Amino acid sequence: MGNFGMSPVWSTMTAGTLAGFPVLPGVECLSIFADNDRAKMQAGRLRQAGNEAARKCADTWAADGRESIIWTPPNIGTDFNDISRRAAA
């Protein structure tokens, strides 16, 4: 997968890892590429794990005085890996 012209890049692979992504020294602004998951029923409510994880990560960075930008694909059920693979085809 390409890095969309940005570096360095960290791939967190799961919503849980993204939600816990730490604030890193020397990085003042983090671009977060969230999955646009289909909502799933969990614990009695609809949840979108990718979007929730991105928001939690952004909140962690904001609490430390850092900036973050959340990028989300326009189509539900897609992620940036899907977009990158289509562009490469």
N, CA, C and O of each residue as an XYZ file, in Angstrom:
356
protein
N       0.846     -1.185      0.000
C       0.000      0.000      0.000
C       0.879      1.230      0.000
O       1.871      1.286      0.727
N       0.531      2.209     -0.798
C       1.269      3.460     -0.823
C       1.010      4.276      0.426
O       0.091      3.983      1.190
N       1.820      5.297      0.631
C       1.641      6.111      1.837
C       0.992      7.447      1.524
O       1.043      8.358      2.351
N       0.381      7.592      0.348
C      -0.348      8.793     -0.040
C       0.531     10.037      0.045
O       0.046     11.131      0.332
N       1.834      9.858     -0.207
C       2.761     10.981     -0.203
C       3.115     11.493      1.176
O       3.659     12.590      1.299
N       2.827     10.742      2.203
C       3.113     11.167      3.575
C       4.123     10.221      4.199
O       4.117      9.021      3.924
N       4.979     10.760      5.030
C       5.915      9.915      5.770
C       6.343     10.645      7.029
O       6.322     11.875      7.056
N       6.723      9.940      8.053
C       6.694      8.485      8.158
C       5.256      7.973      8.258
O       4.317      8.744      8.452
N       5.109      6.655      8.121
C       3.795      6.016      8.153
C       3.837      4.843      9.129
O       4.795      4.071      9.137
N       2.794      4.714      9.950
C       2.652      3.566     10.846
C       1.329      2.893     10.506
O       0.294      3.558     10.461
N       1.347      1.607     10.271
C       0.130      0.850     10.012
C      -0.272      0.152     11.302
O       0.475     -0.680     11.817
N      -1.437      0.481     11.822
C      -1.853     -0.098     13.099
C      -2.623     -1.407     12.930
O      -2.734     -2.175     13.885
N      -3.150     -1.673     11.757
C      -3.800     -2.936     11.383
C      -5.161     -3.198     12.035
O      -6.022     -3.799     11.392
N      -5.390     -2.777     13.270
C      -6.671     -3.047     13.926
C      -7.188     -1.788     14.613
O      -6.421     -0.878     14.930
N      -8.489     -1.751     14.836
C      -9.087     -0.616     15.537
C      -8.519     -0.488     16.949
O      -8.279      0.623     17.423
N      -8.305     -1.612     17.618
C      -7.766     -1.569     18.977
C      -6.378     -0.965     19.043
O      -6.070     -0.194     19.951
N      -5.538     -1.317     18.076
C      -4.187     -0.763     18.044
C      -4.228      0.716     17.693
O      -3.477      1.504     18.268
N      -5.094      1.110     16.757
C      -5.223      2.524     16.411
C      -5.700      3.331     17.612
O      -5.169      4.408     17.884
N      -6.688      2.824     18.327
C      -7.220      3.542     19.488
C      -6.141      3.795     20.537
O      -6.180      4.809     21.234
N      -5.181      2.882     20.653
C      -4.122      3.017     21.645
C      -2.816      3.566     21.101
O      -1.793      3.520     21.784
N      -2.837      4.094     19.864
C      -1.602      4.602     19.263
C      -1.059      5.745     20.112
O      -1.783      6.699     20.395
N       0.213      5.663     20.523
C       0.747      6.647     21.468
C       1.120      7.970     20.802
O       1.347      8.040     19.595
N       1.175      9.004     21.618
C       1.716     10.288     21.181
C       3.224     10.100     21.042
O       3.879      9.599     21.956
N       3.763     10.499     19.907
C       5.179     10.271     19.613
C       5.971     11.565     19.699
O       5.515     12.605     19.224
N       7.152     11.509     20.299
C       7.978     12.709     20.371
C       8.375     13.171     18.972
O       8.700     12.357     18.107
N       8.346     14.469     18.762
C       8.767     15.038     17.492
C       7.698     15.079     16.423
O       7.918     15.657     15.359
N       6.533     14.476     16.677
C       5.435     14.505     15.709
C       4.378     15.469     16.249
O       3.747     15.206     17.272
N       4.195     16.581     15.552
C       3.256     17.602     16.024
C       1.860     17.454     15.428
O       0.884     17.918     16.018
N       1.756     16.812     14.263
C       0.455     16.613     13.614
C       0.394     15.199     13.048
O       1.298     14.768     12.332
N      -0.663     14.492     13.369
C      -0.848     13.113     12.929
C      -2.031     13.038     11.973
O      -3.129     13.481     12.309
N      -1.814     12.480     10.786
C      -2.912     12.176      9.865
C      -3.374     10.757     10.158
O      -2.587      9.812     10.094
N      -4.649     10.614     10.477
C      -5.223      9.317     10.821
C      -6.121      8.882      9.668
O      -7.090      9.564      9.336
N      -5.793      7.745      9.061
C      -6.581      7.213      7.956
C      -7.505      6.136      8.513
O      -7.104      4.985      8.684
N      -8.740      6.523      8.792
C      -9.706      5.630      9.439
C     -10.413      4.750      8.420
O     -10.612      5.149      7.272
N     -10.789      3.554      8.846
C     -11.667      2.706      8.042
C     -13.084      3.279      8.125
O     -13.483      3.810      9.161
N     -13.822      3.170      7.053
C     -15.226      3.574      7.065
C     -16.071      2.308      7.174
O     -16.758      1.911      6.232
N     -16.002      1.688      8.346
C     -16.666      0.410      8.589
C     -18.178      0.521      8.504
O     -18.768      1.566      8.778
N     -18.785     -0.592      8.116
C     -20.237     -0.701      8.239
C     -20.551     -0.805      9.732
O     -19.835     -1.470     10.481
N     -21.616     -0.148     10.150
C     -22.005     -0.200     11.554
C     -22.422     -1.620     11.922
O     -23.124     -2.293     11.168
N     -21.974     -2.061     13.099
C     -22.323     -3.390     13.610
C     -22.913     -3.236     15.006
O     -22.516     -2.357     15.771
N     -23.853     -4.094     15.318
C     -24.454     -4.072     16.639
C     -23.490     -4.708     17.635
O     -23.104     -5.867     17.480
N     -23.105     -3.952     18.650
C     -22.240     -4.451     19.722
C     -22.738     -3.879     21.037
O     -22.957     -2.674     21.159
N     -22.909     -4.736     22.000
C     -23.360     -4.333     23.337
C     -24.627     -3.476     23.260
O     -24.773     -2.494     23.988
N     -25.534     -3.866     22.368
C     -26.816     -3.191     22.294
C     -26.833     -1.874     21.541
O     -27.840     -1.168     21.567
N     -25.735     -1.525     20.868
C     -25.752     -0.289     20.079
C     -24.943     -0.458     18.803
O     -24.045     -1.296     18.725
N     -25.273      0.348     17.809
C     -24.529      0.312     16.554
C     -23.182      1.000     16.743
O     -23.100      2.091     17.308
N     -22.129      0.342     16.261
C     -20.785      0.899     16.413
C     -20.041      0.797     15.095
O     -20.246     -0.135     14.318
N     -19.176      1.768     14.857
C     -18.259      1.756     13.726
C     -16.856      1.764     14.319
O     -16.331      2.818     14.677
N     -16.260      0.597     14.417
C     -14.991      0.437     15.135
C     -13.887      1.341     14.593
O     -13.165      1.958     15.375
N     -13.743      1.430     13.285
C     -12.674      2.238     12.704
C     -12.804      3.712     13.034
O     -11.824      4.362     13.400
N     -14.015      4.240     12.905
C     -14.237      5.652     13.212
C     -14.082      5.938     14.702
O     -13.532      6.972     15.083
N     -14.560      5.034     15.538
C     -14.427      5.223     16.983
C     -12.962      5.186     17.407
O     -12.538      5.972     18.254
N     -12.196      4.280     16.823
C     -10.772      4.184     17.148
C     -10.028      5.435     16.705
O      -9.162      5.932     17.425
N     -10.360      5.943     15.528
C      -9.721      7.164     15.033
C     -10.014      8.338     15.960
O      -9.120      9.129     16.259
N     -11.250      8.456     16.415
C     -11.630      9.550     17.318
C     -10.879      9.427     18.645
O     -10.418     10.431     19.187
N     -10.750      8.206     19.171
C     -10.033      8.009     20.434
C      -8.565      8.392     20.277
O      -8.000      9.046     21.153
N      -7.951      7.994     19.178
C      -6.560      8.352     18.917
C      -6.417      9.871     18.829
O      -5.510     10.445     19.432
N      -7.307     10.522     18.082
C      -7.267     11.982     17.943
C      -7.438     12.661     19.298
O      -6.764     13.651     19.584
N      -8.326     12.144     20.126
C      -8.534     12.713     21.462
C      -7.280     12.595     22.319
O      -6.945     13.520     23.059
N      -6.581     11.461     22.224
C      -5.336     11.264     22.972
C      -4.298     12.296     22.551
O      -3.626     12.892     23.392
N      -4.174     12.499     21.251
C      -3.201     13.474     20.745
C      -3.600     14.891     21.153
O      -2.737     15.687     21.524
N      -4.881     15.218     21.092
C      -5.349     16.550     21.484
C      -5.084     16.815     22.962
O      -4.719     17.929     23.335
N      -5.263     15.806     23.799
C      -5.016     15.961     25.235
C      -3.559     16.293     25.523
O      -3.239     16.869     26.563
N      -2.675     15.925     24.595
C      -1.249     16.224     24.740
C      -0.866     17.496     23.980
O       0.317     17.810     23.849
N      -1.863     18.222     23.482
C      -1.604     19.464     22.762
C      -1.149     19.273     21.328
O      -0.599     20.193     20.723
N      -1.371     18.090     20.779
C      -0.963     17.798     19.399
C      -2.174     17.874     18.476
O      -3.318     17.713     18.899
N      -1.887     18.121     17.217
C      -2.929     18.201     16.203
C      -3.092     16.842     15.526
O      -2.136     16.075     15.409
N      -4.301     16.560     15.091
C      -4.535     15.366     14.274
C      -5.638     15.668     13.274
O      -6.501     16.514     13.506
N      -5.586     14.965     12.172
C      -6.591     15.092     11.120
C      -7.077     13.681     10.805
O      -6.272     12.793     10.525
N      -8.381     13.477     10.849
C      -8.943     12.163     10.526
C      -9.441     12.190      9.086
O     -10.272     13.016      8.709
N      -8.914     11.270      8.297
C      -9.338     11.086      6.914
C     -10.168      9.809      6.858
O      -9.756      8.775      7.384
N     -11.334      9.879      6.225
C     -12.217      8.719      6.129
C     -12.653      8.543      4.675
O     -13.062      9.516      4.041
N     -12.577      7.331      4.133
C     -13.034      7.111      2.759
C     -14.513      7.471      2.617
O     -15.276      7.346      3.575
N     -14.917      7.917      1.427
C     -16.304      8.351      1.260
C     -17.326      7.215      1.260
O     -18.491      7.440      1.589
N     -16.915      6.013      0.903
C     -17.870      4.906      0.783
C     -17.849      4.015      2.014
O     -16.791      3.566      2.454
N     -19.033      3.765      2.565
C     -19.151      2.884      3.724
C     -18.679      1.487      3.340
O     -18.987      0.987      2.258
N     -17.930      0.871      4.238
C     -17.420     -0.477      4.008
C     -16.070     -0.497      3.318
O     -15.610     -1.557      2.894
N     -15.423      0.663      3.199
C     -14.110      0.717      2.550
C     -13.068      1.293      3.496
O     -13.384      1.905      4.516
N     -11.813      1.073      3.118
C     -10.700      1.672      3.843
C      -9.679      2.169      2.822
O      -9.866      1.982      1.619
N      -8.609      2.794      3.285
C      -7.635      3.361      2.359
C      -6.808      2.294      1.655
O      -6.219      2.570      0.610
N      -6.752      1.096      2.194
C      -6.112      0.004      1.471
C      -6.918     -0.323      0.210
O      -6.341     -0.566     -0.850
N      -8.243     -0.329      0.323
C      -9.094     -0.548     -0.852
C      -8.826      0.516     -1.917
O      -8.695      0.199     -3.099
N      -8.745      1.766     -1.498
C      -8.515      2.875     -2.430
C      -7.150      2.745     -3.086
O      -7.022      2.923     -4.298
N      -6.134      2.436     -2.296
C      -4.776      2.293     -2.818
C      -4.694      1.150     -3.826
O      -4.054      1.283     -4.870
N      -5.336      0.037     -3.517
C      -5.304     -1.119     -4.420
C      -6.023     -0.823     -5.733
O      -5.568     -1.235     -6.800
N      -7.151     -0.107     -5.653
C      -7.865      0.259     -6.884
C      -7.018      1.198     -7.738
O      -6.993      1.067     -8.962
N      -6.330      2.134     -7.109
C      -5.495      3.088     -7.844
C      -4.326      2.391     -8.528
O      -3.888      2.815     -9.597
N      -3.821      1.322     -7.914
C      -2.668      0.603     -8.464
C      -3.065     -0.366     -9.578
O      -2.216     -0.799    -10.357
N      -4.344     -0.704     -9.655
C      -4.807     -1.701    -10.652
C      -4.822     -1.129    -12.058
O      -5.183     -1.828    -13.005
